[in-house]
Amino acid sequence: MRKLFHFTILLLLSAIYISCDKDLTEDWNEVINLYVDAELGEYRPWGHPEDAEPLDGLKIKESKDADWGIIPMDGIEGFTHSLGWEFYLEVEKVYLANPPADASNIRYRLIRIVDEQKVRTPEFPTLEVKGALANSYTANIFEPVHFYLDGNDYMQQDLRELCDSLVFDIPWLKGTHLSRKIYFHETGRLQLISGWDHRFILPMSGLCRIKAYKDGNVVYSDAISVSLTNEKDFLMYNWKEITESMNNSIGYVNFVDEGHEFLSTHYVVGETPIAKVSLSKPTDDTLDWLYEYLYKLYKEPLYSSESFTQEQYKNLFTDIDDRETPLYIWQTASSLIALIHYYDTDEDITQYYIKAEPTK
């Protein structure tokens, strides 16, 4: 990784020397040569928040044997840096008698580029999944799938030169909000997400991919195959693994659709494990969304008539709460599953969630 340089180490030392040697009452200048490195450095200018990301800067020095110093990207007037290229410049070095507060008293102006050499070609990263074999990965729904970008130590710099944005998407999932920018560079703002978890909620298979955009056009893409199974008793649970109640909820990250992230909790009534699953951010369409989700998994419900569903709920389920109204009931070989409307009259709280327990 690039070394983190501090703004104060720049050739400000020479500025201090000059100010000691000369009592500057007016600006003066000299013509010098500068080496500019092919890669960028990082620095924190005076007053830069400690918890903020450091800024990119040019790595420069006046002789081959000197240490690199860092100046802002626009620190050499008239010069534009290109990643992967080393430059040898002739510049005018200006010493300011009255520099701005908290800023260097040195300015550089490009006279000419004496020499330039390409030493490295920027590269796009590849999309990988931790634990994948032969460019494919298999997981059960709700298990975390860890994606990451596999690139060199200069990934952010390379992306900055190669594209405007890099997008992760899951094209085989139909719906909205199924892509997310993992890199973008805009005026005054830069972001790179080099690793992320996603929990798939439906069993299916397909390619997950990254696409790089430059001036609105796709200039690069890479993909990895992911297969999702549904082999547990109920969504994220195997009933035999629930041996005691929990006091909090577990969240399941949906990287491309944060509006439909799940929460789960479980408890034990007698010897019967119970699971509740809900959306972390309920909306007006929560009921319809949960029904459609369960329909994709289990097709038509076994019971859907309001009065009959209520009766069967009391007969089939162990944990009965008078504040719960079962709207639909599904049954699989391992689980009883109900879509519940919960309403607490005392607290005026209403919500929808999925409730399940083992089939008797």
C-alpha positions in Angstrom: 0.0 0.0 0.0 1.1 3.6 -0.5 2.8 5.2 2.4 0.8 7.8 4.2 2.7 11.1 4.0 1.9 14.2 5.9 1.7 17.5 4.2 4.2 19.0 6.5 7.1 16.8 5.3 7.0 18.3 1.8 9.8 20.5 0.7 8.5 22.9 3.3 11.8 22.2 5.0 13.4 24.1 2.2 10.9 26.9 2.7 11.9 27.1 6.4 15.5 27.2 5.3 14.9 30.0 2.9 12.9 32.0 5.4 15.7 31.8 7.8 18.3 32.7 5.2 16.3 35.5 3.6 14.0 38.0 5.3 11.3 37.7 2.6 9.5 41.0 1.9 8.4 40.1 -1.6 7.9 36.9 -3.7 10.9 35.5 -5.4 11.5 32.5 -7.6 14.1 30.1 -9.1 14.0 27.5 -11.9 14.5 23.9 -10.7 13.9 20.4 -11.8 11.3 18.1 -10.2 10.8 14.4 -10.2 7.1 13.3 -10.1 6.3 9.7 -9.2 4.1 7.5 -11.2 1.9 6.8 -8.2 0.1 9.1 -5.9 0.7 9.6 -2.2 -1.6 10.5 0.6 -1.5 13.4 3.0 -3.5 15.3 5.6 -3.4 19.0 5.1 -3.5 21.3 8.2 -6.9 21.1 9.8 -8.0 18.0 8.0 -10.3 15.9 10.3 -8.5 12.9 11.8 -11.4 10.6 11.1 -11.7 11.7 7.4 -9.9 9.8 4.6 -6.5 11.3 3.7 -6.3 13.2 0.4 -4.4 12.1 -2.8 -1.4 14.1 -3.6 1.6 14.3 -6.0 4.8 12.7 -4.9 7.7 15.0 -5.8 11.4 15.5 -5.1 14.1 17.7 -6.4 16.9 15.0 -6.6 17.0 11.3 -7.1 18.4 10.6 -3.7 15.9 12.8 -1.8 12.8 11.5 0.0 9.4 11.9 -1.6 7.3 14.8 -0.5 3.6 15.3 -1.1 1.8 18.3 -2.5 -1.8 18.7 -3.6 -2.9 17.3 -6.9 -3.1 20.9 -8.3 0.2 21.8 -6.7 2.1 22.3 -10.0 0.3 25.0 -12.0 -0.2 23.9 -15.6 0.7 20.2 -14.9 -1.7 17.2 -15.1 -0.6 13.9 -13.7 -1.2 10.6 -15.3 -1.1 7.4 -13.1 1.6 5.0 -14.2 3.8 7.7 -15.7 7.0 9.1 -14.2 7.8 12.7 -15.0 10.9 14.9 -14.9 9.9 18.6 -15.0 11.4 22.0 -15.3 9.4 24.3 -13.1 9.5 27.7 -11.6 9.6 27.5 -7.8 8.0 30.5 -6.2 8.6 31.5 -2.6 5.7 33.6 -1.3 6.4 36.4 1.1 2.9 36.3 2.4 1.5 32.8 2.0 -2.2 32.0 2.9 -2.7 30.9 6.5 -2.0 27.2 7.2 -0.6 26.8 3.6 2.9 26.3 2.1 4.9 29.3 1.1 6.0 27.5 -2.0 4.3 27.4 -5.4 5.3 25.6 -8.5 4.6 26.5 -12.2 5.3 24.2 -15.0 7.8 25.4 -17.6 8.2 22.2 -19.6 8.1 18.4 -19.3 11.7 17.3 -19.8 11.0 13.6 -19.8 8.1 11.2 -19.2 8.1 7.4 -19.0 5.2 4.9 -18.6 6.2 2.5 -15.8 2.9 0.8 -15.1 -0.4 0.1 -16.9 -3.5 0.6 -14.7 -5.7 -2.5 -14.3 -9.3 -3.2 -13.4 -9.8 -5.5 -10.4 -11.7 -8.9 -10.7 -14.8 -9.8 -8.7 -14.2 -12.7 -6.3 -16.1 -14.5 -3.5 -14.3 -15.7 -0.4 -14.2 -19.5 -0.5 -15.2 -19.8 -4.2 -13.9 -22.7 -6.3 -13.4 -22.6 -10.0 -15.1 -19.2 -10.2 -18.3 -20.4 -8.6 -19.8 -20.5 -5.1 -22.7 -22.3 -3.4 -24.4 -21.2 -0.2 -27.8 -21.6 1.5 -30.1 -18.6 1.5 -29.4 -16.1 4.3 -25.8 -17.3 4.7 -23.4 -14.4 4.2 -21.7 -14.4 0.8 -18.5 -12.2 1.0 -17.7 -10.5 -2.3 -14.4 -8.6 -2.8 -12.4 -6.8 -5.4 -9.1 -8.5 -6.2 -6.7 -6.0 -7.4 -3.2 -4.5 -6.9 -2.1 -2.0 -4.2 -3.1 0.9 -6.5 -6.7 -0.2 -7.1 -8.2 3.1 -6.2 -5.8 5.1 -8.3 -6.3 2.8 -11.2 -10.1 3.0 -11.0 -9.8 6.8 -10.9 -8.0 6.8 -14.2 -9.9 4.0 -15.9 -13.6 4.8 -15.1 -16.1 7.1 -13.5 -17.9 4.4 -11.5 -17.9 0.7 -10.8 -21.3 -1.0 -10.2 -22.1 -4.4 -8.6 -25.3 -5.9 -9.8 -27.3 -9.2 -9.7 -29.0 -9.2 -13.1 -30.9 -12.5 -12.5 -32.9 -11.0 -9.7 -36.0 -9.3 -11.1 -37.1 -6.1 -9.3 -35.7 -2.7 -8.4 -32.7 -1.5 -6.5 -30.7 -4.6 -7.4 -27.4 -2.8 -8.2 -25.1 -0.6 -6.2 -22.1 1.6 -6.9 -19.0 0.3 -5.2 -16.7 2.9 -6.7 -17.4 6.4 -7.9 -15.4 9.6 -8.2 -17.3 12.8 -8.2 -16.3 16.4 -7.6 -15.2 16.6 -4.0 -16.3 13.0 -3.2 -14.7 9.6 -3.8 -15.8 6.2 -2.5 -14.4 2.7 -2.9 -16.0 -0.4 -1.3 -13.5 -3.2 -1.8 -15.4 -5.9 0.1 -19.0 -6.5 1.1 -21.4 -9.1 2.4 -24.7 -10.0 0.7 -27.4 -12.4 1.9 -29.5 -13.9 -0.8 -33.1 -14.7 0.2 -34.3 -16.9 -2.7 -32.8 -20.2 -4.0 -31.6 -19.6 -7.5 -28.4 -19.5 -9.6 -26.7 -17.0 -11.8 -23.9 -14.6 -12.4 -23.1 -11.7 -10.1 -21.0 -9.0 -11.8 -19.2 -5.7 -11.7 -19.5 -3.2 -14.5 -17.2 -0.2 -15.0 -18.6 3.0 -16.6 -16.8 5.7 -18.4 -18.7 8.7 -19.9 -21.9 6.6 -19.7 -20.5 3.6 -21.5 -19.6 0.2 -20.1 -15.8 -0.2 -20.5 -15.2 -3.4 -18.4 -17.1 -6.2 -16.7 -16.3 -9.3 -14.7 -18.6 -11.9 -13.1 -18.7 -14.9 -10.8 -21.3 -17.7 -10.6 -23.3 -18.0 -7.4 -25.8 -20.9 -6.6 -28.2 -20.6 -3.7 -29.9 -23.5 -2.0 -32.8 -23.8 0.5 -31.8 -26.8 2.5 -32.6 -25.7 6.0 -35.8 -26.4 7.9 -37.0 -22.8 7.6 -35.2 -20.0 5.9 -32.1 -19.5 8.1 -33.0 -22.0 10.8 -32.6 -25.7 11.5 -35.0 -26.5 14.3 -32.6 -28.8 16.2 -30.1 -25.9 16.5 -32.6 -23.8 18.5 -32.1 -24.9 22.1 -32.7 -21.6 24.0 -34.4 -18.3 23.6 -32.6 -15.2 22.4 -33.2 -11.7 23.7 -32.4 -9.7 20.6 -32.7 -9.9 16.8 -30.3 -10.8 14.0 -30.0 -8.6 10.9 -29.4 -9.9 7.4 -27.6 -7.5 5.1 -29.1 -7.0 1.6 -26.3 -5.1 -0.1 -28.3 -4.2 -3.2 -31.7 -3.6 -1.6 -31.4 -2.1 1.8 -35.2 -1.5 2.0 -35.8 -5.2 2.2 -33.4 -6.4 4.9 -34.7 -9.1 7.3 -34.6 -9.4 11.0 -35.0 -12.7 12.8 -35.4 -13.8 16.4 -36.2 -17.2 18.0 -37.4 -18.6 21.3 -38.5 -21.8 22.9 -42.0 -22.6 24.3 -41.8 -25.8 26.3 -39.7 -27.9 24.0 -40.9 -26.3 20.8 -38.6 -23.8 18.9 -40.3 -20.8 17.5 -38.9 -18.4 14.9 -40.1 -14.9 13.9 -38.9 -13.1 10.7 -39.7 -9.6 9.7 -38.5 -6.7 7.6 -36.2 -4.3 9.4 -37.8 -1.3 7.6 -41.6 -1.8 7.4 -43.5 0.1 4.7 -47.1 0.3 3.4 -46.5 -2.7 1.1 -44.9 -4.9 3.7 -47.8 -7.4 3.8 -47.9 -7.8 0.0 -44.1 -8.1 -0.2 -44.0 -10.8 2.5 -46.8 -12.7 0.9 -45.1 -12.6 -2.5 -41.9 -13.7 -0.9 -43.5 -16.7 0.8 -45.4 -17.5 -2.4 -42.1 -17.7 -4.4 -40.8 -20.2 -1.8 -43.9 -22.3 -1.0 -46.5 -21.5 -3.7 -50.1 -21.4 -2.7 -50.8 -21.3 1.1 -52.5 -24.3 2.7 -55.0 -22.1 4.5 -56.1 -18.6 3.5 -59.7 -18.2 4.5 -59.8 -15.8 7.5 -62.0 -17.9 9.8 -60.6 -21.2 8.8 -57.0 -20.0 9.0 -57.6 -18.7 12.6 -59.1 -22.1 13.6 -56.2 -24.1 12.0 -53.7 -21.7 13.6 -54.9 -22.6 17.0 -54.9 -26.3 16.2 -51.5 -26.4 14.5 -49.3 -23.9 16.3 -47.9 -24.2 19.9 -47.4 -20.5 20.6 -50.7 -18.6 20.4 -50.9 -14.9 21.1 -54.3 -13.2 21.1 -52.8 -10.1 19.5 -51.9 -12.2 16.4 -54.1 -12.7 13.4 -52.9 -15.4 11.0 -53.6 -14.4 7.4 -52.1 -17.3 5.6 -50.6 -20.7 6.6 -48.1 -22.8 4.7 -46.9 -26.3 5.6 -43.7 -28.0 4.5 -42.2 -31.4 5.4 -40.3 -29.7 8.3 -42.2 -26.5 9.1 -45.5 -24.7 9.8 -45.3 -21.2 8.6 -47.8 -18.3 9.1 -48.0 -14.8 7.9 -49.1 -12.8 10.9 -50.8 -9.5 11.4 -50.0 -8.4 14.9 -51.9 -5.6 16.7 -51.5 -4.4 20.3 -54.6 -2.3 21.2 -53.0 -1.0 24.4 -49.9 0.3 22.6 -51.6 0.8 19.2 -48.8 -1.1 17.6 -49.3 -3.0 14.3 -46.9 -5.0 12.3 -46.6 -8.0 9.9 -44.1 -10.8 10.3 -43.6 -14.5 9.5 -43.8 -17.0 12.3 -42.8 -20.6 12.1 -42.2 -23.7 14.1 -41.6 -27.4 13.4 -44.2 -29.6 11.9 -45.8 -31.8 14.5 
